Amino acid sequence: MCTKEVYDNYVEILNDELVPALGCTEPIAIAYAAAKAKAILGRDPKRVEVWCSGNIIKNVKGVTVPNTGNLKGINAAAIAGIVGGNPEMGLQVLEHISDEDINTIKKLLNEEFSKTCFAEAVDKLYISAKVFADNESAEVCIKKSHTNICMMKKNDVVIFEKNDNNDEKAIGGDRELLNIKNILEFANIVKLEDINQLISNQICMNTAISDEGLKNHYGVDVGKTLLKYYGNDIKVRAKARAAAGSDARMSGCSMPVIINSGSGNQGMTVSLPVIEYAKELGVSKEKLYRALVVSNLTAIHQKTAIGKLSAYCGAVSAACGSGAGITYLHGGNYEDISRTIINTIANIGGIVCDGAKPSCAAKIASAVDAAIMAHYMSAQNNVFQSGEGLVKNNVENTIKSIGRMGNQGMKGTDVEILKIMTS
């Protein structure tokens, strides 16, 4: 039942999750930490050390850092944050990088100003930026969430420390209260004024970067390829829209997006297919907003068990969300939406995350395709049955099983992926 506690909690989760970010969130989080460390130091540093978890290294290796002239990697992100970053802007820290800044970043890269280090036995999402100038130093640590600063030091003296005891409740709402029944009830009753700005920003920003990806050349043009060779019906457009946004974002487009579960790719995947289906069906603005609430919270619900960073591809959980949103647009009830989620998970639950890079656009297209098929299967009352692979006797238990596989079962896979990528 969607009690006042649940209602307020869901609004808090949406406010925490649906925030703007410029570029892939992992390099941006590094830039943010480095910019914050420089601010604490109070002067231009002479060098920087960046300590990262394996999942951060994996997600930064192949993606372009925005506003840097197509530079890639941890060192480029850290130096960009130091040279021209504004830590007050959070995940838009690199918004105002200038051409002069880019020249300085490239110069410092050649001078080995930045050193990357692998941090072992830390949270999957962990970044520490340490800056040095003569006999002074400053350090900023981030973990669990891309802007969640857990510790700051000046000259080895702790000036701020947060102990959240690995509890997501400390970061923007209690995700343990999420379940599909309550998500649907919340979507049906939520006051539009409580979510209007969040959803409006998501529609506006994510549509804009998708338009850019369809207009110009980015990566390998997955979105444009779909429209050129697969036709222009709603099923193709829904995939192409999400893929095109990723094409642009993974290849350095400087336009911001509204993220989901700490990821811009997931933010675009949960929203753009639903927006495209809403246009096709001619539904009201209110219906679209409520469908996007379903999509966003369904994706966040799955990622709660999986974790923000994992060897499990986030496009899958995000596509499950968009499939649920599409079914909601068609008038689907709890049973219909549950079937859509189960059908999607049963199909593509094995896609691995091998870092952020242009091929994410193709994975998004495949995941959205599976979600659309899952929706049409559900419309015929067809659903994969309990005991078939990871499918359990209801949607919540199926989400739990996929969460266990993504969080615990794929730990070894995560290690091997990192070894292969860095060998």
C-alpha positions in Angstrom: 0.0 0.0 0.0 1.3 3.5 -0.9 1.3 5.1 2.5 2.4 8.7 3.2 5.8 7.3 4.2 6.1 5.4 0.9 4.8 8.4 -1.1 7.3 10.8 0.5 10.1 8.3 0.2 9.4 7.8 -3.6 9.4 11.5 -4.2 12.7 11.8 -2.3 14.2 8.9 -4.4 13.2 10.6 -7.7 14.6 13.9 -6.5 17.9 12.2 -5.6 18.2 10.1 -8.8 16.8 12.3 -11.6 19.6 14.9 -11.7 21.4 16.5 -14.7 24.9 15.3 -15.7 27.3 16.4 -18.4 29.0 13.4 -19.9 29.4 9.9 -18.7 29.0 10.0 -14.9 32.2 8.1 -14.0 34.8 10.5 -15.6 32.6 13.4 -14.4 32.7 12.1 -10.8 36.5 12.0 -11.1 36.6 15.6 -12.4 34.3 16.6 -9.6 36.5 15.0 -6.9 39.6 16.6 -8.4 38.0 20.0 -8.7 36.8 19.8 -5.1 40.3 18.7 -3.9 41.8 21.7 -5.6 39.3 24.0 -3.9 40.2 22.6 -0.5 43.9 23.0 -1.3 43.3 26.6 -2.2 45.9 26.9 -4.9 46.9 25.3 -8.2 48.3 21.8 -7.4 51.6 20.5 -8.9 50.4 17.0 -9.3 47.4 14.7 -8.6 46.9 11.1 -7.7 43.6 9.4 -8.5 42.7 6.2 -6.8 39.8 4.3 -8.3 37.9 1.0 -7.9 38.0 -1.4 -10.7 34.5 -0.5 -11.8 35.4 3.1 -12.1 38.5 2.3 -14.1 36.4 0.1 -16.4 33.8 2.8 -17.0 36.3 5.6 -17.8 38.8 3.8 -20.0 36.9 4.0 -23.3 34.6 7.0 -23.0 35.2 10.6 -24.1 35.4 13.2 -21.4 33.1 16.1 -22.5 34.5 19.5 -23.3 38.1 18.3 -23.5 38.6 18.0 -27.3 37.9 14.2 -27.4 40.3 13.2 -24.6 39.7 9.9 -22.8 40.6 8.4 -19.5 41.0 9.0 -15.8 44.0 11.4 -16.1 42.2 13.6 -18.6 39.1 13.7 -16.4 41.1 14.6 -13.3 43.2 17.2 -15.0 40.1 18.8 -16.6 38.4 19.1 -13.2 41.5 20.8 -11.8 42.1 23.1 -14.7 38.6 24.3 -15.5 36.2 22.5 -13.3 33.6 24.1 -11.0 32.8 21.8 -8.1 29.8 23.8 -7.2 28.1 22.5 -10.3 28.2 18.8 -9.3 27.9 16.5 -12.3 28.0 19.5 -14.6 31.5 20.3 -13.2 33.0 20.6 -16.7 30.3 22.9 -18.2 32.6 25.9 -18.7 35.9 24.4 -19.9 37.5 26.8 -22.4 39.7 26.3 -25.4 42.6 27.6 -23.3 41.8 25.1 -20.6 41.8 22.3 -23.2 45.3 23.3 -24.3 46.5 23.3 -20.7 44.9 19.9 -20.0 46.8 18.4 -23.0 50.0 20.0 -21.9 49.7 18.5 -18.4 48.8 15.1 -19.7 52.1 15.1 -21.6 53.9 16.2 -18.4 52.5 13.2 -16.4 50.9 15.6 -14.0 48.3 13.0 -13.1 48.8 9.4 -11.8 46.1 6.7 -11.8 46.2 4.1 -9.1 44.0 1.0 -8.6 42.3 1.0 -5.2 41.7 -2.5 -3.8 39.2 -3.7 -1.3 37.0 -0.7 -1.6 33.4 0.0 -2.6 32.5 -0.7 -6.3 32.0 3.0 -6.8 35.1 4.6 -5.2 37.2 7.6 -6.1 39.9 9.4 -4.2 41.6 12.5 -5.7 44.7 13.6 -3.9 46.3 16.9 -5.0 49.8 18.2 -3.9 51.6 21.5 -4.0 55.0 21.8 -2.3 54.4 20.7 1.3 50.6 21.0 1.2 48.0 18.4 0.1 44.2 17.9 -0.1 42.1 14.8 -0.7 38.5 14.1 -1.5 36.9 10.6 -1.4 33.7 9.6 -3.1 31.9 6.3 -2.7 28.5 4.6 -3.4 27.1 7.5 -5.4 28.8 9.7 -8.0 28.6 13.0 -5.9 28.6 11.4 -2.4 31.7 12.8 -0.8 32.5 10.7 2.2 35.7 12.2 3.3 37.8 15.4 2.8 41.3 16.1 4.1 43.6 19.2 4.2 47.3 18.4 4.9 46.3 14.9 6.2 43.8 16.4 8.7 40.3 15.2 8.2 38.0 18.2 7.8 34.8 16.2 6.8 33.8 12.6 7.1 30.5 10.8 6.6 29.7 7.4 7.9 26.7 5.9 6.1 27.4 2.3 7.1 26.8 1.1 3.6 23.2 2.2 4.0 21.4 3.5 0.9 18.9 5.2 3.3 21.6 7.8 4.0 21.6 8.8 0.3 18.3 10.2 -0.9 15.6 7.8 0.3 15.1 4.2 1.3 15.2 2.0 -1.8 14.2 -1.0 0.2 10.6 0.4 0.2 10.4 0.0 -3.6 8.2 -2.7 -5.1 6.2 -2.8 -8.3 2.7 -2.7 -6.7 3.6 0.5 -4.7 5.3 2.0 -7.7 2.2 1.7 -9.8 -0.1 3.0 -7.0 2.3 5.9 -6.5 2.4 6.7 -10.2 -1.4 6.7 -10.3 -1.8 9.1 -7.3 1.3 11.3 -7.3 0.5 15.0 -7.4 2.0 16.3 -10.7 3.4 19.3 -8.9 5.6 17.0 -6.8 7.3 15.5 -9.9 6.6 18.1 -12.7 10.0 19.8 -12.8 11.9 16.5 -12.6 10.0 14.8 -15.4 9.9 17.9 -17.5 13.7 18.2 -17.3 14.1 14.6 -18.2 11.9 14.9 -21.3 13.5 18.2 -22.4 17.2 17.3 -21.9 17.1 13.7 -23.0 15.1 14.5 -26.1 17.6 17.3 -27.0 20.6 15.0 -26.9 18.8 12.3 -28.8 18.0 14.9 -31.5 21.7 15.8 -31.6 22.7 12.1 -32.0 20.3 11.7 -34.9 21.4 14.9 -36.6 25.2 14.6 -36.4 27.9 11.9 -36.5 28.8 10.3 -33.1 30.5 7.0 -32.4 29.2 4.5 -34.9 25.8 6.1 -35.4 23.7 3.2 -34.0 20.5 5.4 -33.8 20.9 6.7 -37.4 21.6 3.2 -38.7 18.4 1.8 -37.2 16.3 4.4 -38.9 18.1 4.1 -42.2 17.9 0.3 -42.5 15.1 -0.9 -40.2 12.3 1.5 -41.1 10.5 4.2 -39.2 7.7 2.5 -37.2 7.3 3.1 -33.5 9.3 0.0 -32.5 12.3 1.2 -34.4 12.0 4.8 -33.4 11.8 3.9 -29.7 15.1 2.0 -30.0 16.8 4.6 -32.3 15.9 7.5 -30.0 17.6 5.9 -27.0 20.6 4.7 -29.0 21.1 8.1 -30.6 21.3 9.8 -27.2 24.0 7.3 -26.2 25.8 7.7 -29.5 26.2 11.4 -28.7 26.9 11.1 -25.0 29.5 8.3 -25.2 31.5 10.2 -27.8 31.8 13.5 -26.0 28.7 15.5 -26.7 28.6 18.4 -24.2 24.9 18.4 -23.7 23.5 17.4 -20.3 21.1 14.5 -19.6 18.9 13.6 -16.7 20.4 10.4 -15.3 18.9 7.3 -13.6 20.7 5.1 -11.1 23.8 7.2 -11.5 23.9 6.7 -15.3 23.1 8.9 -18.3 22.7 5.9 -20.5 20.2 4.5 -18.1 18.5 7.8 -17.8 18.0 7.9 -21.6 16.9 4.3 -21.8 14.2 4.7 -19.2 12.8 7.8 -20.8 13.2 8.1 -24.6 11.4 5.0 -25.7 8.4 5.9 -23.4 8.4 9.4 -24.8 8.3 8.1 -28.3 5.5 5.7 -27.6 3.5 8.5 -25.9 3.8 10.5 -29.1 2.6 7.5 -31.2 -0.4 6.8 -28.9 -1.3 10.5 -28.6 -1.7 10.3 -24.8 -2.0 13.3 -22.5 1.0 15.0 -20.9 -0.2 13.7 -17.5 -0.3 10.1 -18.7 3.3 10.4 -20.1 4.5 11.9 -16.8 3.0 9.0 -14.8 4.4 6.4 -17.2 7.9 8.0 -16.8 7.4 7.7 -13.0 6.7 4.0 -13.5 9.7 3.6 -15.8 12.2 5.5 -13.6 11.2 3.8 -10.3 11.1 0.3 -11.9 14.7 0.7 -13.1 15.8 2.1 -9.7 14.1 -0.8 -7.9 16.1 -3.3 -9.9 19.4 -1.5 -9.5 18.9 -1.4 -5.7 19.7 -5.1 -5.6 22.2 -5.1 -8.4 24.2 -2.1 -7.3 25.1 1.1 -9.2 28.2 -0.5 -10.7 28.3 -4.2 -11.7 29.3 -6.6 -14.5 25.5 -6.6 -15.2 24.7 -4.2 -18.0 22.5 -1.3 -16.7 20.8 -1.0 -20.0 18.9 -4.2 -19.2 17.3 -2.9 -15.9 16.7 0.5 -17.6 15.0 -1.2 -20.6 12.8 -3.2 -18.1 11.7 0.2 -16.8 10.9 1.6 -20.2 9.0 -1.6 -21.1 7.0 -1.2 -17.9 6.3 2.4 -18.9 5.2 1.5 -22.4 2.8 -1.1 -21.0 1.5 1.5 -18.6 0.8 3.8 -21.5 -1.2 1.1 -23.1 -3.4 0.9 -20.0 -1.6 -2.1 -18.5 -2.2 -3.1 -14.9 0.0 -4.7 -12.3 -0.2 -8.2 -13.9 0.5 -6.8 -17.4 3.5 -4.8 -16.2 4.9 -7.7 -14.1 4.8 -9.9 -17.2 6.7 -7.3 -19.2 9.4 -7.0 -16.6 9.7 -10.8 -16.2 9.8 -11.4 -20.0 12.6 -8.8 -20.4 14.7 -10.1 -17.6 14.3 -13.7 -18.8 15.5 -12.7 -22.3 18.5 -10.4 -21.8 19.6 -10.8 -18.2 23.0 -11.9 -19.2 24.4 -8.9 -21.1 27.7 -7.9 -19.4 29.0 -4.4 -18.7 32.5 -4.0 -20.2 32.7 -0.3 -19.5 31.2 2.9 -20.9 32.0 3.4 -24.6 30.2 3.9 -28.0 29.0 0.3 -28.1 26.7 1.0 -25.2 24.4 2.5 -27.8 24.0 -0.9 -29.5 23.4 -2.6 -26.2 20.7 -0.1 -25.4 19.0 -0.7 -28.8 19.1 -4.5 -28.1 17.7 -4.1 -24.6 14.9 -1.8 -25.7 14.0 -4.2 -28.5 13.7 -7.0 -25.9 11.5 -4.8 -23.7 9.2 -4.0 -26.6 8.9 -7.6 -27.4 8.2 -8.4 -23.8 5.4 -5.8 -23.8 3.7 -7.4 -26.8 4.1 -10.9 -25.3 2.5 -9.6 -22.1 -0.4 -8.1 -24.1 -1.2 -11.7 -25.2 -1.0 -12.9 -21.6 2.3 -14.7 -22.3 5.0 -14.8 -19.7 8.0 -17.0 -18.9 7.3 -19.4 -16.1 8.8 -19.9 -12.6 11.8 -22.3 -12.7 12.8 -21.3 -16.3 16.3 -20.0 -15.6 16.2 -17.1 -13.2 12.5 -16.5 -13.4 10.7 -17.0 -10.1 7.0 -17.2 -9.1 6.4 -13.5 -9.2 7.9 -10.3 -10.4 9.5 -9.3 -7.0 11.2 -12.7 -6.6 12.4 -12.5 -10.2 13.9 -9.1 -9.5 15.6 -10.5 -6.4 17.1 -13.4 -8.3 18.5 -11.2 -11.1 19.8 -8.8 -8.4 21.6 -11.7 -6.6 23.1 -12.8 -9.9 24.2 -9.3 -10.9 25.6 -8.3 -7.5 27.0 -11.6 -6.1 27.2 -14.0 -9.0 29.0 -11.7 -11.4 31.8 -10.6 -9.0 34.2 -12.9 -10.7 33.1 -11.8 -14.1 33.7 -8.2 -13.1 37.3 -9.0 -12.2 38.0 -10.9 -15.4 36.5 -8.1 -17.5 38.8 -5.6 -15.9 41.8 -7.9 -16.3 41.0 -8.3 -20.0 40.4 -4.6 -20.6 43.6 -3.5 -18.9 46.0 -6.3 -20.1 
